[in-house]
Structures are given as C-alpha cells and as structure tokens.
Amino acid sequence: MTEFWLISAPGDKTCQQTWDKMTIATTRPNNLSTSNYKFSIPDLKVGTLDVLVGLSDDLAKLDSFVESVVKKVAQYMADVLEDSRDKVQENLLANGVDLITYITRFQWDMAKYPIKQSLKNISEIVSKQVTQIDNDLKARASAYNNLKGNLQNLERKNAGSLLTRSLADIVKKEDFVLDSEYLITLLVVVPKVSYADWSKMYETLAEMVPLFLCAACCLKTATVGSRVIFSCRSEFIVRDFQYNEEEMKADKEEMNRLSTDKKKQFGPLVRWLKVNFSEAFIAWIHIKALRVFVESVLRYGLPVNFQAMLLQPNKKNMKKLREVLYDLYKHLDSSAAIIDASMDIPGLNLSQQEYYPYVYYKIDCNLLDFK
C-alpha cells in the first residue's frame, strides 16, 4: 500500500499560491512527490485557545486509538479469510472505494460529523463510534475464535499419526468382537520396520484363541484372549480404544454442527468487518483532518487561513523531500532552524510526533501484518 504526508501551510495572499508554491517545489523539477492533492477541510468552529490546546493532546491519543482499531479490523479480516488472504485488500474499502481514492478525494461527511458541532463534540462522536466498533469486534472475534478453535481441535483428533489420532473414522463395528467375556479386540499400530516381525509373530501371540488381522495402513486389529493382553502390549504399540457407537456418533455430529455453524457465521462476520472497517477508516481520516485544523490554528493563528495538502512521497527521495519542505517553510518557526527533529539531544523530548516548521501528519495505509 501507500504512505501519505498530510501537511498544512499558511495561505500567502491566497491559499492557491501556497498550493502552487509547494507543488512546484516538490514535483516538477525533481519528482520528490509522486502526486500532490488538495485536502479539503470545512470551516469548523474554532472555539477558545484553551480548548484548542487541550484538544490537540486529546486528538493525538484518539488518532492512535482509532488507527489501532482500523488495523485490528483489517488484520482480523485477513485472519477470517484464511486461505483467501490475497482477496483481503479488495475487501478493505472506505465508502465503497479503495483507500487511496478515499484519501485523495476526501470530503468531510457532514451527516456523520456536523460542522455546527464544536470540535470537542465531533471528537467525542468519533471516540464513541470507534469504541463501539472495538467492543463489538472483541465480542464477535471471541465467539468466532471459540467456534473455530473447537472445530480445529476435533479436526486435529482425526488427523496426524496413528499413534495419537482418533481411530473412530477408521474402524467399523464388524472389526471388533463385542460383548464377549473371554475375547477382546485390540488395535495395534505396527511401525513399518516391524511389519516382518508382526507377520512372523502374530500367529504365536495367543495360541489358545483364533486370531484375525485387518490391515488399514499400518493399523492392525488382533482379537485375543483377555488374559494375554499384556503379552501383546509388551511387543507392539497398542492403542487404548474401546468401541462405543454412541460416543463416535456424538463426536461426528458435533463436528458437523461446528462446521455448519462456522459456515453460517462466516458470511455475516465478513460483511460486518467490511462495513465497520469502512466506518473506522473514515473516522480515522476525519481525525487527521481535525488534527490539521486544530494544529494549523494554534500555529498560524486567526483568522483561519491555511492550505491542507496531501503528498504521496517518492520512497527513494523521502529525505530530499523533507529537506525541500524544510527550506520552503523554515521561516514559519525560528526554533526549527535551531532544533532538528532528527537530532538526538539528551534531556530534550520532542514527543513521539516528529516536529517540523509546518503541520505534518503521516497516513500509513500499510494496515496488514502478514507473517
């Protein structure tokens, strides 16, 4: 996927001049930015300075939280699709379009986030909405994972080595002597290296009873007198198995039930994930817009006059792009000429968010962690 830089700079005589200057510096001579886009932010209610300062910190925390929920929903989509992981990206849409299209053509959703509301109220709407998605995801994931885990446990019992796997789907009722006081049927696992020994020895294992064998891979049945069981055990690998038709039927019915339930839940769960991924991603980009607005007002002052811009940096030239932007906007903050955010100065904490003389937030669309 793609990384974008969402920046803002104060309007010169007009915001269009700010846009033109940035575009000329980053695209035409050097292709530092693959594409640039104007990022549309409506006229939001400014509020007081105190509210803006407090909201700046709150939005930073909310940004991290919403991003984490977006990634959790995307990752769980990949987990649920299992063998169809190559189809995950086509299911990760925002408002019915791919993520890059949504970001580069961003329009504020007036219905979900009314701009007549205060900035704080809008942030609370987002917080409540995404918290609900997070809680619902936990509940749905827990239920589906339990179902999936129970089914996998039963499937594991019917797979693997004959030393450990269930034998219920291999043997039949007629393979056993049942309800006998003197005879018992053993299920014996004979390693390949012992085939010859078994063939030589089984006829003398129990001379006092007739013996029959039924080969199923390397599984043999041996019907012997109950008093020679231990002699048989000492020579070969005997599975501890008792034929119980009711238990075997119940296990099969349970596996069929779990498999059916999983199929029934799969479709609705994927639909829920698609819808709520879209909702969470849309909320996330609106939080980015709120942060740009709040930070731009705090830095550039009133009246509100700034141009928000979306850059898609060329991966090979990110460092050079950063230098060009610095030269373009270093006049906005005298301290930026003294403090370089890339410098490691003991005792100086510039916070986790990198600091530049212009407003900057990264939007990373690499949401999946395929191992």
Beta strands, then each sheet from edge to edge (+ up, - down):
strand 1: 3-10
strand 2: 33-38
strand 3: 93-94
strand 4: 97-98
strand 5: 183-189
strand 6: 219-225
strand 7: 237-239
strand 8: 306-313
strand 9: 359-364
sheet 1: 2+ 8- 1+ 9-
sheet 2: 3+ 4-
sheet 3: 6+ 5- 7+
end
